[in-house]
Every structure is written in structure tokens, then in C-alpha cells.
Amino acid sequence: MSLSIGDKAPDFTMPATGGRTVSLKELKGNPFVLYFYPRADTPGCTKEACAFQEGMPDFSKLGVTIIGVSKDSMKALEKFAEKYGLAFPLASDPEIKTIDSYGAWGEKSLYGKKYMGIERSTVLVDAKGKIAQHWPKVKVAGHAEDVLKAVQAL
């Protein structure tokens, strides 16, 4: 599935770290960022999570919630969040429903082998619940800063 700017954000409800639950309904009226990453506690995913954590004061000032989404178990996500002091929610989507509905599930290739997996991508949803920005195939370096610039432009 592909997302277009202005589309209504697909609905979701997922368990998240810290005993939280994240859902579209709960977040309505406030802008938020969903970022999709392949696996907790791997080098690229750690860099990305730490960059968003560093930017938290700026995102918070603008009233924006950051949510990391992967298909990892809650146990793995809690361990990852604790290890790196991640205060924002990390949500677990083992059935890949939200990941797929936000266009982050697709064919990947490693050493010539093709397989299905999570494409590192980010979606900014505005206060009206519409897609304001979509970054498919994210490169980690400088990405959190790019997302912050887009939020400031809302």
C-alpha cells in the first residue's frame, strides 16, 4: 500500500513500551510521527531511535508524539527502550497490520536473496489525522532533523 500526502491516516491500536497503548483515536487532534524500523537494538535502528530521543525536547515543544514501530516482541522493545533510555513509545506490531497499512512492509534483498521485511520509513500525521509527510526508504543520518523541520513547517 502506498500513502499520499493528504490521505486519511490508517487506523491502528498497538501495545507500546512502558505499559502504554498507542492508537490513532488517542492521538487525534495532535500531530504525531510514526517511524518504522526493522529490528530493535541493531546498529541502524539504535542510531535512529537515539536521534529521535535527542530531538524529543524539540518535538515535545511542538506537541508532537514520536512512536517507533517494529514487529519485535514487547519484551525485546522494553529491553531496547531501557538500554538506551528511550522515553517515547516503541510499539509492537507482530501481525504487521499497521506496518503494512502505512506502506512499510515490502520486498527486500540481501546478498541476492529476496525476502519480505520492514522498510525503514517515517510518516508525519497532522492534527486532523491526515498524512502530512511520508519518507519511504529512510537513510538514518540526519533523518530525525528532517522530520523536525517538517513538523516545524506544519
C-alpha positions in Angstrom: 0.0 0.0 0.0 1.3 3.5 -0.8 0.5 6.6 1.1 -0.1 10.0 -0.4 0.1 13.4 1.2 -3.5 14.4 2.3 -4.7 10.8 2.7 -6.5 9.9 6.0 -4.1 8.1 8.3 -4.9 4.4 8.5 -6.3 3.3 11.9 -4.2 1.5 14.4 -4.0 0.3 18.0 -0.8 -1.3 19.3 0.7 -2.2 22.7 3.8 0.0 23.4 6.6 0.2 25.9 6.0 1.4 29.5 2.6 -0.4 29.6 1.2 2.1 27.1 -1.2 1.6 24.2 -0.9 3.8 21.1 -3.8 4.4 18.8 -4.9 6.8 16.1 -8.1 7.6 18.1 -6.0 8.6 21.2 -3.6 10.8 19.1 -6.3 12.6 17.2 -6.1 16.4 17.5 -2.3 16.3 17.8 0.3 15.8 15.2 2.5 12.6 15.6 5.3 10.8 13.9 5.3 7.0 13.2 8.7 5.7 12.3 9.0 2.1 11.1 12.3 0.2 11.7 13.4 -3.4 11.0 14.6 -4.5 14.4 15.3 -3.2 17.9 18.9 -3.0 19.1 20.6 -3.3 15.7 23.1 -0.6 14.7 20.9 1.5 12.3 17.8 1.2 14.4 19.7 2.2 17.5 21.1 5.3 15.8 17.7 6.3 14.5 16.0 5.8 17.9 18.7 7.7 19.7 18.5 10.6 17.2 14.7 10.8 17.8 15.3 10.6 21.6 17.8 13.5 21.4 15.2 15.6 19.5 12.4 14.8 22.0 12.6 18.3 23.7 12.0 20.0 20.3 9.3 17.6 19.2 7.6 17.9 22.6 7.6 21.7 22.5 5.7 21.4 19.3 3.2 19.0 20.8 4.3 16.1 18.6 4.4 12.5 19.8 7.1 10.2 18.3 6.3 6.5 18.1 8.7 3.8 16.9 7.1 0.7 15.3 8.5 -2.7 14.6 7.3 -6.3 14.7 9.6 -7.1 17.7 8.1 -8.6 20.8 7.2 -6.3 23.7 9.9 -8.0 25.7 12.5 -7.0 23.1 11.1 -3.5 22.9 11.2 -2.9 26.7 14.8 -4.1 26.8 15.7 -1.8 23.9 14.0 1.2 25.4 15.6 0.6 28.8 19.1 0.1 27.4 19.1 3.4 25.5 16.8 5.5 27.8 14.1 5.9 25.1 11.2 7.8 26.6 8.9 7.8 23.6 6.7 4.7 23.0 8.0 1.8 20.9 5.0 -0.1 19.6 4.8 -3.8 18.7 3.1 -4.9 15.6 3.8 -8.7 15.3 0.9 -9.2 12.8 2.3 -6.5 10.6 -1.1 -4.8 10.2 -0.1 -1.2 10.9 3.3 -1.7 9.3 1.6 -2.9 6.1 -1.2 -0.2 6.2 1.4 2.5 6.3 3.4 1.1 3.4 6.4 0.0 5.4 6.2 -3.8 4.5 7.8 -4.8 1.3 10.3 -6.9 -0.6 13.9 -6.5 0.4 17.1 -8.1 -0.9 20.2 -9.2 1.0 23.1 -10.9 -0.8 20.8 -11.6 -3.8 18.2 -13.3 -1.7 14.7 -11.7 -1.7 12.5 -11.7 1.4 9.7 -9.6 2.9 10.5 -7.2 5.7 10.1 -3.7 7.2 11.3 -0.8 5.0 12.7 1.9 7.2 10.2 4.7 6.7 8.5 7.5 8.5 5.1 9.1 8.4 4.1 12.5 9.8 0.4 12.8 10.6 -1.1 16.2 11.2 -3.6 17.2 13.9 -6.5 16.4 11.5 -5.4 12.8 11.1 -4.1 13.3 7.5 -0.7 12.3 6.1 1.4 15.5 6.1 4.6 13.9 5.0 5.9 10.4 4.1 9.6 9.4 3.9 10.0 5.9 2.3 13.3 4.1 2.3 14.9 6.3 5.0 18.6 6.8 5.5 19.3 7.2 9.2 21.9 10.0 9.1 20.1 13.4 9.5 16.6 11.9 9.3 15.3 13.0 12.7 16.4 16.5 11.9 14.5 16.4 8.5 11.4 15.2 10.4 11.7 18.0 12.9 11.9 20.6 10.0 8.7 19.1 8.5 7.0 19.3 11.9 8.0 22.9 12.3 6.5 23.7 8.9 3.1 22.3 9.8 
